[in-house]
Amino acid sequence: MAAESASRTGSVLLVLLNNPRDAQSWNAFVDRYAPKIYGWCRQRGFQEADAQDVTQEVLTQLVQKLQTFRYEPQKGSFRSWLKTLTHHAWCDYLERQGRASGSHEDPQWWERLKTVEGREDLLQALAETFDLEVLAEAQARVQLQVSPRDWKIFEDLALAGRSGPAVARELNMTVTAVLMARSRVQKKLRREIQKLEGSQ
């Protein structure tokens, strides 16, 4: 039960990998990725309707890829896997659009889509979202490794910005003990992020 609860707070992509029909994760996935893809399109001068179409199509391709593209930690980092997944989805999208590009009103539309620079810019635009995926997955993993009290201390101090003395009073602990608990969680979190990024 704890593992299921923690997975809800982890990477939406990994949840979708295990259950592509999970509506809650699909919504979180769209909320997390759509603005980056849409913003990338608008920066390239796409009209609003075209930007929405590209965003929807790339998200659809990503979800389809999730059903067949397996993450294997021993073969590389989570971040690299996400980049490769996005690259494959983008290439599939371009291939489909290439067949239909002659019917589009804007002749430069296709050229803007298929440039290597454009693809790299899209990956860069998604890098922040990849980082959120890595952080969310690391937090879900660490939450399973520490006591509920230590996790609450970490959330209160590091995420909610509460003061050490206030949290210590609430939990009937010393400020030193509260700060040490936060430090233990942060160390574990750094280790998990390093594992997910493949830097160990």
Secondary structure, DSSP 8 states (H G I E B T S, - for coil): -HHHHHHHHS-HHHHHHH-TT-HHHHHHHHHHHHHHHHHHHHHTT--HHHHHHHHHHHHHHHHHHHTT----GGGS-HHHHHHHHHHHHHHHHHHHHHHHGGG-S-HHHHHHHH-HHHHHHHHHHHHHHHHHHHHHHHHHHHHHHS-HHHHHHHIIIIIS---HHHHHHHHT--HHHHHHHHHHHHHHHHHHHHHHHT--
